[in-house]
Amino acid sequence: MDTDPKNDNIQEIKNYLLENPKLLNSRYSETAKLFDTTYEAVRSIARRIRKHSTQPKEVEKKSFVEQENTATVTCEDSTRVKSLDELLKACNVDLSYWEVDKYDIGTYEVTGFDKERKPITITMFRTKAWLKKINPLLDVNKIRKELVDDLKSIAINHKKISYDLGYKEDDEHLLEISAFDLHLGKIGVEGDNYSLKIASERMMHAVEHLLKRSSGYYINQILLIVGHDLLNADGDWPVPSTTKGTPQFNTDKHLTIYRAARKLLISAVNYLSEVAPVHIMVIPGNHDKESMMHIGDALEIYYENSEDVSVDNSMCLMKGYHYGKCLVVSDHGDGAKLNDLPGIVSQRYRDIWSEVRHVEVHRGHLHTNKSTKLQAVEELQGLTIRNLSSLSATDEWHDAKGYIGNIKKASAFVWSKYNGLQAKFNYNVKI
């Protein structure tokens, strides 16, 4: 066997050692066997390399490989890219388009020599991330921006109500506005036409009318109860249907109805907030339980920096508002039984129970006006439950069942902070 490597073989050994710097100081016999030469020949070549070598140069290997809905990014042989954030930055990953599914960071050591031929060992990093495309329906930042852009053009075209009655500390009042069961998207029967435009006009006319009727009182807080089947359906797939799946006939696609509802509520709130601070209480109904929660989120985003508007979009389907000696409670009416309400209300609001004397529960769902007074505890002096009317048109189902003739209306209640309910006003739809 020829033990002296030829020039071509010397260059191959040199290239191999440069590509594998760990072998410049050890394992010469393995390298010699690989190239069919001697231990001394390999060691001699390694010494010449070390003599002219400096600290190993870093040559990063970066890659971005994209598939249909996924991608992988890698950076190898690096001393500067040591974390996920540095990897994403080094590979110019657009985080408005991609999100990280998982990632991995590994290290290994490389030995080289400085100018004085002293060995230097450095740690190299190998980073890799697996990406997936962001679902535009779940992109919170994009949704937030689109929401603001979509709603910033809303203008108030209603004349502002003037309250010039003076102010006394013991004369504060809460105005509660309850416009229930609007059922945006419902198709009305012949003679009771209904559309998104008609429904929105009914709602805004009701708010304007009820606010004007209450102008004889000093109003320092407004409670706007929204939801209660504001939307007629909870989605389009596979067919428009309620939350539990009962099919519905709608005038428009769900997304169009949803956006109309969102704009309608913000228009109403902006109008009311010119008079007094507004507290929004979101009550999902059996037709729109999920969609109403989503609208509540939109309202929270839109008014998150407002000093005049607060939103209660908590998970509980029964919500209450405590105002002085008064407690206004609302649930849709399709859950708890009537006779169970005194016990439920007294337990749910037990922390303030001894502070209140005037308590009412306002419910929707039945599309009719009805009140019941149930005796509770002595300091409460009776619990009043009201089923409030609907503003929506009569559809084929109600018409076929004979549920016709009810006056379509919205209601407002004026609560004295210390002396309970003072007035109830109605807005009756002109048919």
C-alpha positions as CSV (number, residue, x, y, z in Angstrom):
1,M,0.0,0.0,0.0
2,D,1.3,3.4,-0.9
3,T,1.6,5.3,2.4
4,D,2.5,8.7,0.9
5,P,-0.6,10.6,-0.2
6,K,-0.5,12.1,-3.7
7,N,-1.4,15.8,-4.3
8,D,-5.0,15.1,-5.1
9,N,-5.4,12.9,-2.1
10,I,-3.7,15.5,0.1
11,Q,-6.3,18.1,-1.0
12,E,-9.1,15.7,-0.3
13,I,-7.8,15.0,3.2
14,K,-7.4,18.7,3.8
15,N,-10.9,19.5,2.7
16,Y,-12.3,16.7,4.8
17,L,-10.5,18.0,7.9
18,L,-11.6,21.6,7.3
19,E,-15.2,20.4,7.0
20,N,-14.7,18.4,10.3
21,P,-12.6,20.6,12.5
22,K,-13.0,18.2,15.5
23,L,-10.7,15.8,13.6
24,L,-7.8,18.3,13.5
25,N,-6.6,17.1,16.9
26,S,-7.8,13.6,17.2
27,R,-8.8,10.3,15.5
28,Y,-6.1,10.5,12.8
29,S,-6.1,6.8,12.4
30,E,-9.8,6.8,11.4
31,T,-9.2,9.5,8.8
32,A,-6.1,7.7,7.5
33,K,-8.1,4.5,7.1
34,L,-10.8,6.4,5.2
35,F,-8.3,7.8,2.7
36,D,-6.1,4.7,2.6
37,T,-3.0,6.5,4.0
38,T,-1.0,6.6,7.2
39,Y,-1.6,8.1,10.6
40,E,1.6,10.3,10.2
41,A,0.4,11.6,6.9
42,V,-2.9,12.7,8.3
43,R,-1.3,14.3,11.4
44,S,1.1,16.2,9.2
45,I,-1.7,17.6,7.1
46,A,-3.6,18.5,10.2
47,R,-0.6,20.4,11.7
48,R,-0.2,22.4,8.5
49,I,-3.8,23.4,8.7
50,R,-3.6,24.4,12.3
51,K,-0.5,26.4,11.7
52,H,-2.3,28.7,9.2
53,S,-5.7,28.6,10.9
54,T,-7.4,31.2,12.9
55,Q,-10.7,30.9,14.9
56,P,-13.2,29.0,12.8
57,K,-15.3,31.2,10.7
58,E,-19.0,31.1,11.1
59,V,-21.0,30.3,8.0
60,E,-24.7,30.3,8.8
61,K,-27.0,28.1,6.8
62,K,-30.5,29.5,6.8
63,S,-33.5,28.1,5.0
64,F,-37.2,28.8,4.7
65,V,-39.2,26.0,3.1
66,E,-42.9,26.7,2.5
67,Q,-45.7,24.1,1.9
68,E,-49.4,24.8,1.3
69,N,-50.3,25.8,4.8
70,T,-47.1,25.1,6.7
71,A,-43.4,26.1,6.6
72,T,-40.2,25.3,8.3
73,V,-37.3,27.7,9.1
74,T,-33.9,26.6,10.1
75,C,-30.6,28.2,11.0
76,E,-27.5,26.0,11.4
77,D,-23.8,26.7,12.3
78,S,-24.6,29.9,14.1
79,T,-23.3,31.6,17.2
80,R,-25.7,34.5,17.1
81,V,-29.0,32.9,16.5
82,K,-29.7,31.3,19.8
83,S,-33.5,31.7,20.4
84,L,-36.8,31.4,18.6
85,D,-37.2,35.2,18.3
86,E,-33.7,35.5,16.8
87,L,-34.5,32.7,14.4
88,L,-37.8,34.3,13.2
89,K,-36.0,37.7,12.8
90,A,-33.0,36.1,11.0
91,C,-35.3,34.3,8.5
92,N,-37.6,37.4,8.0
93,V,-40.7,35.5,9.1
94,D,-43.9,37.6,8.7
95,L,-45.7,37.0,12.0
96,S,-48.9,38.6,10.7
97,Y,-49.1,35.7,8.3
98,W,-47.4,32.8,10.2
99,E,-47.6,31.5,13.7
100,V,-45.2,29.1,15.4
101,D,-46.5,25.6,15.9
102,K,-43.4,24.2,17.6
103,Y,-39.6,24.7,17.6
104,D,-36.3,23.1,18.6
105,I,-32.9,24.5,19.6
106,G,-29.8,22.3,19.6
107,T,-26.1,23.0,20.3
108,Y,-22.7,21.4,19.3
109,E,-19.1,22.3,19.8
110,V,-16.5,23.2,17.1
111,T,-12.7,23.4,17.8
112,G,-10.4,25.8,16.0
113,F,-7.1,27.7,16.7
114,D,-6.3,31.3,17.3
115,K,-3.4,33.2,15.7
116,E,-1.1,31.8,18.4
117,R,-2.2,28.3,17.5
118,K,-3.9,27.7,20.7
119,P,-7.1,25.6,20.5
120,I,-10.4,27.4,20.7
121,T,-13.7,25.6,21.3
122,I,-16.9,27.5,20.5
123,T,-20.6,26.5,20.9
124,M,-22.6,26.5,17.7
125,F,-26.4,26.6,17.6
126,R,-28.9,24.8,15.4
127,T,-32.4,26.3,15.6
128,K,-35.5,25.1,13.8
129,A,-39.2,26.1,13.9
130,W,-42.3,24.7,12.3
131,L,-44.9,27.3,11.2
132,K,-48.5,27.3,10.2
133,K,-50.6,29.9,8.5
134,I,-52.7,32.1,10.8
135,N,-56.4,31.5,10.4
136,P,-57.7,35.0,9.5
137,L,-60.9,34.3,11.6
138,L,-58.8,33.8,14.7
139,D,-56.2,36.6,14.2
140,V,-57.1,38.8,17.1
141,N,-55.0,41.8,16.1
142,K,-56.5,41.7,12.6
143,I,-60.0,41.4,13.9
144,R,-59.4,44.3,16.3
145,K,-58.2,46.6,13.5
146,E,-61.0,45.6,11.1
147,L,-63.5,46.2,13.9
148,V,-62.3,49.7,14.6
149,D,-62.0,50.5,10.9
150,D,-65.6,49.1,10.3
151,L,-67.1,51.1,13.1
152,K,-65.2,54.4,13.2
153,S,-67.5,55.9,10.6
154,I,-70.6,55.5,12.8
155,A,-72.2,58.9,13.2
156,I,-75.1,60.0,15.5
157,N,-77.9,61.6,13.5
158,H,-80.3,61.9,16.3
159,K,-81.0,65.2,18.2
160,K,-79.5,65.2,21.6
161,I,-81.9,65.3,24.5
162,S,-81.5,68.2,26.9
163,Y,-81.6,67.7,30.7
164,D,-81.9,71.1,32.4
165,L,-83.8,70.2,35.6
166,G,-81.0,70.9,38.0
167,Y,-79.4,68.3,40.3
168,K,-80.0,67.1,43.9
169,E,-77.9,64.4,45.4
170,D,-81.0,62.5,46.6
171,D,-82.7,62.8,43.2
172,E,-80.4,60.6,41.2
173,H,-82.0,58.2,38.8
174,L,-81.1,55.2,36.6
175,L,-82.7,54.9,33.2
176,E,-83.0,51.2,32.1
177,I,-83.7,50.6,28.5
178,S,-84.9,47.1,27.5
179,A,-85.4,46.6,23.7
180,F,-85.8,42.8,23.7
181,D,-86.1,40.1,21.0
182,L,-85.3,42.2,17.9
183,H,-84.5,39.0,15.9
184,L,-82.4,40.7,13.3
185,G,-82.6,38.7,10.1
186,K,-86.1,37.3,10.7
187,I,-88.6,37.2,7.8
188,G,-92.0,38.8,8.6
189,V,-95.3,37.6,7.3
190,E,-97.2,39.5,4.6
191,G,-98.4,42.8,6.1
192,D,-95.7,42.8,8.7
193,N,-92.6,43.3,6.6
194,Y,-89.2,43.1,8.3
195,S,-85.6,43.6,7.3
196,L,-82.3,44.7,8.8
197,K,-83.2,48.3,7.9
198,I,-86.7,48.1,9.5
199,A,-85.4,46.4,12.6
200,S,-82.5,48.9,13.1
201,E,-84.9,51.8,12.6
202,R,-87.3,50.3,15.2
203,M,-84.5,50.0,17.7
204,M,-83.1,53.5,17.3
205,H,-86.6,55.1,17.3
206,A,-87.3,53.2,20.5
207,V,-84.1,54.4,22.2
208,E,-84.7,58.0,21.1
209,H,-88.4,58.0,22.2
210,L,-87.7,56.4,25.6
211,L,-84.8,58.7,26.3
212,K,-87.0,61.7,25.5
213,R,-89.8,60.4,27.7
214,S,-87.4,60.1,30.7
215,S,-86.2,63.7,30.4
216,G,-88.4,64.7,33.4
217,Y,-85.9,63.0,35.7
218,Y,-82.3,63.6,36.6
219,I,-80.6,60.7,34.9
220,N,-77.0,60.1,36.1
221,Q,-76.7,56.4,34.8
222,I,-78.1,54.5,31.9
223,L,-78.5,50.7,31.9
224,L,-78.8,49.3,28.4
225,I,-79.8,45.6,28.3
226,V,-78.8,44.0,24.9
227,G,-79.1,40.6,23.5
228,H,-82.3,38.5,24.2
229,D,-82.3,37.1,20.7
230,L,-80.9,40.2,19.1
231,L,-80.1,37.9,16.2
232,N,-82.5,35.4,14.7
233,A,-79.9,32.7,14.2
234,D,-76.5,31.7,15.5
235,G,-74.9,30.9,12.1
236,D,-75.4,29.8,8.5
237,W,-73.9,26.3,8.5
238,P,-75.3,23.9,7.4
239,V,-78.5,26.0,7.5
240,P,-79.4,29.1,9.5
241,S,-80.4,27.9,12.9
242,T,-80.7,28.7,16.6
243,T,-77.9,27.8,19.0
244,K,-79.5,24.4,19.6
245,G,-80.0,23.8,15.9
246,T,-83.6,24.8,15.1
247,P,-83.7,25.8,11.5
248,Q,-84.6,29.5,10.7
249,F,-85.4,31.5,7.6
250,N,-83.3,34.6,7.4
251,T,-83.3,37.7,5.2
252,D,-79.5,37.9,4.9
253,K,-76.3,35.9,5.5
254,H,-75.2,35.6,9.2
255,L,-72.1,37.7,8.8
256,T,-74.2,40.6,7.3
257,I,-76.7,40.3,10.2
258,Y,-73.9,40.1,12.8
259,R,-72.2,43.3,11.5
260,A,-75.6,45.1,11.3
261,A,-76.2,44.2,15.0
262,R,-72.8,45.4,16.0
263,K,-73.2,48.7,14.3
264,L,-76.7,49.1,15.6
265,L,-75.7,48.7,19.3
266,I,-72.7,51.0,19.0
267,S,-75.0,53.7,17.4
268,A,-77.4,53.3,20.3
269,V,-74.7,53.4,23.0
270,N,-73.0,56.4,21.5
271,Y,-76.3,58.3,21.4
272,L,-77.2,57.4,25.0
273,S,-73.7,58.2,26.3
274,E,-74.2,61.9,25.4
275,V,-76.6,62.1,28.3
276,A,-75.1,59.9,31.0
277,P,-72.6,57.0,31.4
278,V,-73.9,53.8,29.9
279,H,-73.5,50.3,31.4
280,I,-74.2,47.5,28.8
281,M,-75.5,44.2,30.1
282,V,-75.2,41.4,27.5
283,I,-77.8,38.7,27.8
284,P,-77.5,35.9,25.2
285,G,-80.8,34.3,24.0
286,N,-81.7,30.9,22.8
287,H,-81.4,32.0,19.2
288,D,-78.0,33.8,19.4
289,K,-76.1,32.5,22.5
290,E,-72.7,32.3,20.9
291,S,-73.1,35.2,18.5
292,M,-74.2,37.5,21.3
293,M,-71.1,36.6,23.3
294,H,-69.0,37.5,20.3
295,I,-70.8,40.9,19.9
296,G,-70.2,41.5,23.6
297,D,-66.4,40.9,23.0
298,A,-66.6,43.5,20.1
299,L,-68.3,46.0,22.4
300,E,-65.6,45.4,25.1
301,I,-62.9,46.1,22.5
302,Y,-64.6,49.1,21.0
303,Y,-65.2,50.8,24.4
304,E,-62.1,49.5,26.3
305,N,-60.7,53.0,26.7
306,S,-64.0,54.8,27.3
307,E,-64.7,56.5,30.6
308,D,-68.4,56.7,29.9
309,V,-69.2,53.1,28.7
310,S,-68.8,49.8,30.6
311,V,-69.7,46.3,29.3
312,D,-70.7,43.2,31.3
313,N,-70.1,40.3,28.9
314,S,-69.4,37.7,31.6
315,M,-70.2,34.0,31.1
316,C,-73.1,34.0,33.5
317,L,-76.4,34.1,31.5
318,M,-78.2,35.9,34.4
319,K,-76.7,39.3,35.1
320,G,-77.6,42.1,37.6
321,Y,-77.0,45.8,38.1
322,H,-76.8,47.2,41.6
323,Y,-77.9,50.9,41.8
324,G,-78.3,52.3,45.3
325,K,-81.2,50.4,46.9
326,C,-82.2,48.9,43.6
327,L,-81.2,45.6,41.9
328,V,-82.1,45.1,38.2
329,V,-81.7,41.5,37.1
330,S,-82.1,40.1,33.6
331,D,-82.0,36.6,32.1
332,H,-83.5,35.5,28.8
333,G,-86.4,33.5,30.3
334,D,-85.7,30.1,28.7
335,G,-83.8,28.7,31.7
336,A,-84.7,29.0,35.4
337,K,-88.4,28.3,36.3
338,L,-90.5,31.2,37.5
339,N,-91.1,30.0,41.0
340,D,-87.3,29.3,41.5
341,L,-86.3,32.9,40.8
342,P,-86.5,34.2,44.4
343,G,-84.2,31.6,45.7
344,I,-81.8,31.9,42.7
345,V,-81.6,35.7,42.8
346,S,-81.2,35.9,46.6
347,Q,-78.3,33.4,46.4
348,R,-76.6,34.8,43.4
349,Y,-76.6,38.3,44.8
350,R,-76.3,37.4,48.5
351,D,-73.3,39.8,48.9
352,I,-75.6,42.8,48.4
353,W,-78.9,41.3,49.4
354,S,-79.1,43.2,52.7
355,E,-78.4,46.5,50.8
356,V,-81.3,46.4,48.4
357,R,-85.1,46.9,48.8
358,H,-86.3,47.1,45.2
359,V,-85.6,44.1,43.0
360,E,-87.0,43.1,39.6
361,V,-86.1,40.4,37.1
362,H,-86.7,41.4,33.5
363,R,-86.9,38.6,31.0
364,G,-87.6,38.2,27.2
365,H,-88.2,35.1,25.1
366,L,-92.0,35.0,25.3
367,H,-92.5,38.2,23.2
368,T,-95.3,39.4,25.5
369,N,-95.8,41.8,28.3
370,K,-96.5,40.2,31.7
371,S,-95.5,40.8,35.3
372,T,-95.6,38.6,38.4
373,K,-94.9,39.5,42.0
374,L,-93.5,36.8,44.3
375,Q,-92.9,37.2,48.0
376,A,-89.3,36.8,49.0
377,V,-87.7,38.1,52.2
378,E,-88.9,40.9,54.4
379,E,-86.3,43.5,53.5
380,L,-86.9,42.8,49.8
381,Q,-90.6,43.5,50.0
382,G,-91.4,41.2,47.1
383,L,-89.7,40.2,43.9
384,T,-91.2,41.3,40.6
385,I,-90.6,39.3,37.5
386,R,-91.5,41.0,34.2
387,N,-91.6,39.3,30.8
388,L,-91.1,42.1,28.3
389,S,-92.4,42.5,24.8
390,S,-90.6,42.1,21.5
391,L,-89.9,44.7,18.7
392,S,-89.7,42.1,16.0
393,A,-92.2,41.2,13.3
394,T,-94.5,38.2,13.3
395,D,-93.0,35.3,11.4
396,E,-94.7,32.3,9.8
397,W,-94.2,30.0,12.9
398,H,-95.8,32.5,15.3
399,D,-98.5,33.2,12.8
400,A,-99.3,29.5,12.3
401,K,-99.4,29.0,16.1
402,G,-101.8,31.9,16.5
403,Y,-99.3,34.0,18.5
404,I,-100.5,37.2,16.9
405,G,-101.9,40.5,18.0
406,N,-99.3,41.4,20.7
407,I,-98.2,45.0,20.6
408,K,-94.6,45.3,19.5
409,K,-92.9,47.4,22.0
410,A,-89.7,48.3,23.9
411,S,-89.7,49.5,27.5
412,A,-87.8,51.8,29.8
413,F,-87.8,52.0,33.6
414,V,-86.7,54.9,35.7
415,W,-85.2,53.9,39.0
416,S,-84.7,56.3,41.9
417,K,-81.4,55.5,43.5
418,Y,-83.0,55.3,47.0
419,N,-86.7,54.9,46.4
420,G,-87.1,52.3,43.7
421,L,-89.1,52.2,40.5
422,Q,-90.6,55.6,39.6
423,A,-91.8,55.2,36.1
424,K,-92.2,52.8,33.2
425,F,-92.4,54.0,29.6
426,N,-93.3,52.1,26.4
427,Y,-92.4,52.6,22.8
428,N,-95.0,51.0,20.6
429,V,-94.2,50.2,17.0
430,K,-96.4,51.8,14.5
431,I,-97.9,49.1,12.3
